[in-house]
């Protein structure tokens, strides 16, 4: 019996570059892509020429350096995408500009319609270096509820928003949150922690189809910055449906690994019932959209983090814990039994210590768990004893240098210089033997190379250099932003390095980040980005047929 000879492998792309860093220690000169995967690599610039056919797109990029696309371990793509539909106050540079944008939106809105702002703004970008007051928002939109969220744990609102949410002078603070007051006891419009969600529940959002379209726009902005995968830091079930719509409509330009929120406002029975009702477990999905796990929130942000010592600017305040530890431990144990991974937001050192109590109780109840099953999100403040405990227990940590970059000035005021200096000490985590994955958590498209610059220099946006002794190398930073996140998702055999058989998620730069001057990294942006063998960012048409 005679067999036809096997069809020779023919590449869709053959990319030749000055350097191709695998992120597993090897450096190549060319990489071949077939379909969604890396088919071959070679240290010889012409080593894959025999695999090129008439239809192969040969990309001569001898001046470029190619890396695996960034895999962000913690970012809010859903919120960043929704921002594109909201009042863009992140562009404001003064209180007057911000309130002017709110007033303009109110003039165009239907009577009584909510005015919702983008959440990527920060007072450090405003000339006054403060948030707008309730009175200023009242003047801008007296007849419309205004919700100006800043990140996930803080917001300012006007009087109409408080009325719409049923909040009056005697309304108690919600669990894990604070509704601000002035010295005379009247409301000041500031919401922290659970109070943000209490008011936001009354503000209608975009419909699913609109939100799915926004995910296409938002994910394209991240792809333009070299991102190939985002572990979506927190969504609800309606938002998961929007993600599925975007996946079905082929709108996603990055891979997404969502975490589904389990809120501290739920009773123990309700939280367990919600998890049971998901009828799925971690890992469900495909290469473009795969559920990572569940998300819990132990404390607040910089304003509400649970600290062992009081706030520098508020000696009577040590932050808050959102969960009763015993209740959370029982809920998490039931989730782990059902095959779920869990990531928990813990910013302050008291929150981290309490979370370790919870996770240790879970392991005592269910037995040993695989790596990256129980994960600490942030861990901004820690000491040697806490870090050693994390390593001994085998829990993973996601780290976000951009939080220090973005909020260093606020940390100096609220936490003081000594605590700010030791925020996110990646060098000490690594020295202790911790399993880390790097991410962003800026809630808007943010250049991951700026994050790498921050990890290498400990530089910030407006607070100078904080804790330079905690700097790490560019190579280590890039490994945490690629292979680190791949391990976090149990996808180290599919993502994170330039290796045959893995997904073809690649990014090309005009400079080599491993040898470039660190100060050149902050503004370094990609020439092209490829995800799954598809160009997701290619302004110069380097990858075009």
C-alpha positions in Angstrom: 0.0 0.0 0.0 1.4 3.3 -1.1 0.9 6.5 1.1 0.9 10.0 -0.2 3.9 11.9 1.3 2.9 14.1 4.2 2.2 17.7 3.3 5.2 19.8 4.5 4.6 22.3 7.2 4.1 25.8 5.8 4.1 28.8 8.0 1.5 31.6 8.0 4.1 34.0 9.4 7.9 33.9 9.5 9.1 36.8 11.7 12.8 37.6 11.7 14.0 40.0 14.4 17.1 41.3 16.0 16.3 39.4 19.2 13.4 37.2 20.2 13.4 36.6 23.9 11.5 33.5 24.9 11.2 34.4 28.6 12.4 30.9 29.5 16.0 31.8 29.0 16.5 31.4 25.2 17.0 34.1 22.6 16.1 33.4 19.0 16.3 35.3 15.7 13.2 34.0 14.0 9.8 32.5 14.9 7.3 30.7 12.8 3.6 30.9 13.3 1.0 28.6 11.9 -2.7 29.1 12.8 -3.0 30.3 16.3 0.2 28.7 17.5 4.0 29.0 17.4 5.2 26.3 15.1 9.0 26.7 15.2 11.8 28.9 16.5 15.5 29.2 15.5 18.6 31.0 16.7 19.6 31.3 13.0 18.1 34.3 11.2 17.4 32.1 8.2 16.9 28.9 10.1 13.2 28.5 9.2 13.3 29.6 5.6 12.6 26.0 4.4 9.2 26.2 6.2 8.1 29.3 4.2 5.7 28.8 1.3 4.2 31.1 -1.3 1.5 32.2 1.2 3.8 32.8 4.1 4.1 36.4 5.3 7.8 37.0 5.9 8.3 39.9 8.3 11.8 41.3 8.2 12.1 43.0 11.5 15.8 43.0 12.1 15.6 46.2 14.1 12.9 44.9 16.5 12.9 42.9 19.6 10.1 40.4 20.0 8.7 39.3 23.4 5.7 37.2 24.5 2.7 39.5 24.7 2.0 40.8 28.2 -0.3 38.8 30.4 -1.8 41.2 33.0 -2.6 39.3 36.2 -5.0 41.9 37.6 -6.8 44.5 35.5 -10.4 45.7 35.2 -11.1 45.5 31.4 -14.8 45.6 32.0 -14.7 48.9 33.9 -12.1 50.3 31.5 -14.4 49.4 28.5 -17.4 50.9 30.3 -15.4 54.0 30.8 -15.6 54.6 27.0 -19.3 55.1 27.4 -19.2 57.5 30.3 -18.3 61.1 31.0 -14.5 61.2 30.4 -13.5 63.1 33.5 -10.1 61.2 33.4 -9.2 63.9 30.9 -9.9 66.8 33.3 -7.0 68.7 34.7 -8.9 70.8 37.2 -12.0 70.8 39.3 -13.6 73.3 36.9 -12.9 71.1 33.9 -14.3 68.0 35.7 -17.5 69.7 36.9 -17.8 71.4 33.5 -17.9 67.9 31.8 -20.5 66.8 34.3 -22.6 69.9 33.7 -22.4 69.4 29.9 -23.6 65.8 30.3 -26.5 66.9 32.5 -27.6 69.5 29.9 -27.8 66.7 27.2 -29.4 64.1 29.5 -33.1 63.3 30.0 -34.7 64.7 33.1 -33.5 62.9 36.2 -31.1 60.7 34.3 -28.0 59.6 36.2 -24.7 61.1 35.2 -21.9 58.5 35.4 -18.3 59.4 35.0 -15.4 57.2 33.9 -13.6 55.7 36.9 -10.0 56.1 35.8 -9.6 59.7 37.1 -7.6 60.6 40.1 -7.3 63.9 42.1 -3.5 63.9 41.6 -4.2 64.8 37.9 -6.2 67.8 39.0 -4.6 71.2 39.6 -6.2 71.4 43.1 -5.0 67.9 44.0 -8.4 67.1 45.7 -11.7 65.5 44.8 -14.7 67.6 43.9 -17.1 68.4 46.7 -20.8 67.5 47.0 -21.6 71.2 46.7 -19.6 71.5 43.4 -21.3 68.5 42.0 -24.7 69.8 43.1 -23.9 73.1 41.3 -22.9 71.2 38.1 -26.0 69.0 38.0 -28.6 69.9 40.6 -31.4 67.8 39.1 -29.4 64.7 38.1 -27.9 62.1 40.3 -24.1 62.2 39.8 -21.8 59.2 40.6 -18.1 59.9 40.0 -16.4 56.6 40.9 -12.6 56.7 41.2 -11.3 53.1 40.9 -13.2 50.3 42.6 -13.3 51.5 46.2 -14.0 55.3 46.2 -16.5 57.7 44.8 -17.9 61.2 45.1 -21.6 61.9 44.6 -24.0 64.8 44.7 -27.2 65.2 46.8 -29.5 63.9 44.1 -27.5 60.6 44.1 -27.7 60.2 47.8 -31.5 60.8 47.7 -31.9 58.3 44.8 -30.1 55.7 46.9 -32.2 56.5 50.0 -29.3 57.8 52.0 -30.0 60.4 54.6 -28.4 62.0 57.6 -29.2 59.0 59.8 -28.3 56.2 57.3 -25.7 53.9 58.9 -22.5 53.0 57.2 -22.8 49.7 55.3 -20.6 46.7 56.2 -17.1 47.3 54.9 -17.8 50.9 53.8 -18.2 54.5 54.9 -20.6 57.3 53.9 -18.7 60.5 54.5 -19.8 63.4 56.7 -18.7 67.0 57.3 -17.8 68.3 60.8 -21.5 69.3 61.3 -22.7 65.8 60.6 -24.1 66.5 57.1 -23.1 64.4 54.2 -20.0 65.3 52.2 -20.6 63.1 49.2 -17.6 60.8 49.7 -18.2 57.1 49.5 -15.7 54.4 50.4 -15.7 50.7 50.2 -19.2 49.1 50.4 -20.9 52.5 50.2 -19.8 52.8 46.6 -21.7 49.6 45.6 -24.7 50.7 47.8 -25.2 53.8 45.7 -24.0 52.3 42.3 -26.8 49.7 42.6 -29.3 52.5 41.8 -27.4 53.7 38.7 -28.5 52.0 35.5 -25.8 50.7 33.2 -25.5 50.1 29.5 -27.3 47.2 27.9 -25.4 44.0 27.1 -25.0 44.6 23.4 -23.6 48.1 24.0 -21.3 46.7 26.7 -20.0 43.9 24.4 -19.2 46.5 21.8 -17.3 48.6 24.4 -15.3 45.5 25.2 -14.1 45.4 21.6 -13.0 49.0 21.8 -11.5 48.6 25.2 -9.6 45.4 24.4 -8.2 47.0 21.3 -6.7 49.8 23.4 -4.9 47.2 25.6 -3.7 45.3 22.6 -2.1 48.5 21.3 0.0 48.5 24.4 1.3 45.0 24.0 -1.2 43.1 26.1 -2.3 39.7 25.0 -4.2 38.4 28.1 -6.0 40.1 31.0 -7.2 38.4 34.1 -10.3 40.4 34.6 -10.3 41.4 38.2 -14.0 41.5 39.1 -17.3 41.1 37.3 -20.8 40.1 38.0 -22.9 37.5 36.2 -24.5 40.0 33.8 -21.1 41.2 32.8 -20.0 37.6 32.2 -22.8 37.4 29.7 -21.5 40.5 28.0 -18.1 38.9 27.8 -19.7 35.9 26.2 -21.5 38.1 23.7 -18.2 39.8 22.8 -16.5 36.5 22.4 -19.3 35.2 20.1 -19.1 38.4 18.0 -15.3 38.0 17.8 -14.8 41.4 19.3 -12.2 40.6 21.9 -8.6 41.6 21.0 -7.1 40.1 24.2 -7.7 36.9 26.0 -9.7 37.3 29.1 -9.7 35.2 32.4 -12.6 36.6 34.5 -13.1 36.5 38.3 -16.7 36.5 39.4 -17.5 38.7 42.4 -18.8 37.1 45.6 -19.9 40.1 47.7 -19.5 40.5 51.4 -23.0 41.9 51.6 -24.3 38.3 51.1 -25.1 36.1 53.9 -23.2 32.8 54.2 -26.0 30.8 52.8 -26.6 33.2 50.0 -23.0 33.3 49.0 -22.8 29.5 48.9 -26.1 29.3 47.0 -24.7 31.9 44.5 -21.6 29.8 43.9 -23.7 26.6 43.5 -25.8 28.4 41.0 -22.9 29.1 38.7 -23.0 25.5 37.6 -19.3 25.7 36.5 -15.8 25.8 38.0 -12.5 27.4 37.3 -11.1 26.7 33.9 -14.4 26.6 32.0 -14.2 28.2 28.6 -11.7 28.4 25.7 -8.4 30.1 24.8 -10.1 33.5 24.3 -12.5 33.5 27.3 -11.9 31.2 30.2 -13.2 31.6 33.8 -10.3 32.0 36.2 -12.3 31.8 39.5 -14.0 33.8 42.2 -13.2 37.2 43.7 -13.5 38.3 47.3 -12.6 41.7 48.8 -11.2 41.7 52.3 -10.6 45.5 52.8 -10.7 48.8 51.0 -8.3 50.7 48.8 -5.7 53.2 50.1 -8.5 55.0 52.0 -10.0 51.9 53.6 -7.2 49.4 53.8 -7.2 47.4 57.1 -3.9 48.4 58.8 -2.1 47.1 61.9 -1.3 50.7 62.8 -3.6 53.8 62.4 -3.6 56.0 59.4 -0.9 58.7 59.4 -3.5 61.4 58.8 -6.3 59.9 60.9 -5.0 58.4 64.2 -8.5 57.1 65.1 -8.8 55.0 61.9 -7.2 51.7 61.0 -9.4 50.8 58.0 -12.0 48.1 57.8 -12.5 44.4 57.1 -15.3 43.5 54.8 -15.8 39.9 55.7 -16.3 38.0 59.0 -13.2 35.7 58.7 -15.1 32.6 60.0 -17.9 33.1 57.5 -15.5 33.7 54.6 -13.5 30.6 55.5 -16.6 28.4 55.3 -17.8 30.0 52.0 -14.3 29.6 50.5 -14.0 26.0 51.6 -17.3 25.2 49.9 -16.1 27.0 46.7 -12.8 25.1 46.7 -14.6 21.8 47.1 -16.6 22.7 44.0 -13.4 23.3 41.9 -13.1 27.0 42.2 -9.9 29.1 42.5 -10.2 32.2 44.7 -8.5 35.6 44.5 -9.0 38.0 47.4 -8.2 41.7 47.5 -6.1 42.4 50.6 -4.3 45.8 50.6 -3.4 46.4 54.3 -1.2 44.3 56.5 -4.1 43.6 58.9 -6.1 42.5 55.9 -3.3 40.2 54.7 -2.9 38.6 58.2 -6.7 38.0 58.4 -6.8 36.6 54.9 -4.0 34.1 55.8 -6.1 33.0 58.7 -9.0 32.4 56.3 -7.0 30.6 53.7 -5.2 28.4 56.3 -8.7 27.5 57.7 -9.8 26.5 54.2 -6.8 24.2 53.7 -7.3 22.7 57.1 -10.9 21.9 56.1 -10.5 20.6 52.5 -6.9 19.4 52.5 -3.9 20.5 50.3 -4.8 22.5 47.2 -2.9 22.9 43.9 -0.7 26.0 43.5 -2.5 29.2 42.6 -5.8 27.9 44.0 -5.8 30.5 46.9 -4.4 33.8 45.7 -3.7 37.1 47.4 -4.5 40.1 45.3 -2.2 43.1 46.0 -0.7 42.5 49.5 0.6 46.1 49.3 1.8 46.1 52.9 3.6 43.1 54.4 6.4 42.3 56.7 8.9 39.4 56.7 6.7 37.2 59.0 3.7 37.6 56.7 5.7 36.9 53.6 7.3 33.8 55.1 3.8 32.6 56.1 2.5 33.1 52.6 5.4 31.1 51.1 5.1 28.3 53.8 1.4 28.0 53.0 2.0 27.9 49.3 -0.4 30.7 48.4 0.3 32.9 45.3 0.4 36.7 45.1 -0.5 39.1 42.3 1.5 42.4 42.5 0.7 45.7 40.9 3.5 48.3 40.8 1.3 50.8 39.0 -0.7 51.2 42.2 2.3 52.8 43.8 3.0 54.7 40.6 -0.5 56.1 40.5 -1.3 56.6 44.2 2.1 57.2 45.8 1.2 60.8 46.8 -2.0 59.7 48.4 -0.2 56.9 50.3 2.3 59.4 51.7 -0.5 61.4 53.2 -2.7 58.5 54.4 -0.1 55.9 55.3 3.1 58.0 55.9 6.5 57.8 54.3 7.8 54.7 56.0 4.9 52.5 54.9 4.8 54.0 51.4 8.5 53.2 50.9 7.8 49.5 51.5 4.7 49.1 49.4 4.9 46.1 47.1 8.5 44.9 47.9 8.8 42.5 45.0 12.4 41.9 45.7 11.6 40.7 49.3 8.7 38.6 48.1 11.0 36.8 45.6 13.8 36.4 48.1 11.3 34.7 50.4 10.4 32.3 47.6 7.0 33.6 46.8 5.0 32.7 43.6 4.2 36.0 42.0 2.4 37.3 38.9 2.5 41.0 37.8 -0.4 43.2 36.8 -1.7 46.7 36.5 -5.1 47.5 38.3 -5.2 51.1 36.9 -8.7 50.6 35.4 -7.8 52.2 32.1 -5.4 51.2 29.3 -2.0 51.5 30.9 1.4 50.8 29.2 2.8 47.7 30.9 6.3 49.0 30.0 5.6 51.9 32.3 4.9 49.3 35.0 8.2 47.5 34.2 10.0 50.9 34.5 8.4 51.3 37.9 9.5 47.9 39.0 13.0 48.6 37.8 13.3 52.1 39.3 10.5 52.4 41.9 9.6 55.6 40.2 6.1 57.1 40.6 3.9 59.6 38.8 4.1 62.4 41.4 5.7 61.0 44.5 9.3 60.6 43.3 11.2 57.3 43.9 9.8 55.2 46.7 11.8 52.4 48.2 14.6 52.1 45.5 16.0 49.2 47.5 13.1 47.1 46.3 13.8 47.5 42.6 14.1 44.4 40.4 15.6 43.8 37.0 13.8 44.3 33.7 14.1 40.6 32.9 12.5 39.6 36.2 9.7 42.1 35.7 9.0 40.8 32.2 9.0 37.2 33.4 6.4 38.0 36.1 4.3 39.8 33.5 4.4 36.8 31.1 5.2 33.4 32.6 4.1 34.5 36.1 0.6 35.1 34.9 0.6 31.9 32.8 1.3 29.9 35.9 -1.4 31.8 37.8 -3.9 30.6 35.2 -2.5 27.0 35.1 -1.7 27.8 31.5 2.1 27.7 31.5 1.9 25.1 28.7 -0.1 27.4 26.5 0.9 31.0 27.3 3.7 33.1 28.6 6.7 32.2 26.5 7.8 32.0 22.8 7.9 28.2 22.6 6.7 25.8 19.8 3.2 24.6 20.6 2.2 27.6 22.6 -0.2 30.2 21.5 1.3 32.8 19.1 0.9 35.9 21.4 3.8 38.2 20.4 4.8 41.8 20.7 7.5 43.7 18.8 9.5 46.7 20.2 11.9 49.1 18.6 14.2 48.7 21.6 15.3 45.7 23.6 13.9 46.1 27.1 16.5 43.7 28.6 19.3 46.0 27.7 17.7 49.4 27.2 18.3 52.3 29.6 15.6 51.9 32.3 14.4 55.5 31.8 13.7 54.6 28.1 11.2 51.9 29.2 8.4 54.2 30.6 7.4 55.5 27.1 8.2 52.4 25.1 5.2 51.2 23.1 4.8 48.3 20.6 5.4 48.3 16.9 3.0 45.4 16.6 1.0 43.0 18.8 -0.2 39.6 17.7 -2.6 37.4 19.6 -3.3 33.8 18.5 -1.6 34.4 15.2 -3.8 37.4 14.5 -2.6 41.0 14.3 -4.4 43.0 17.1 -2.2 46.1 16.7 -0.3 46.8 13.5 -0.4 50.5 12.7 2.5 50.2 10.2 1.1 47.1 8.5 4.2 45.1 9.3 2.1 41.9 9.6 -0.3 42.7 6.8 -0.5 40.1 3.9 
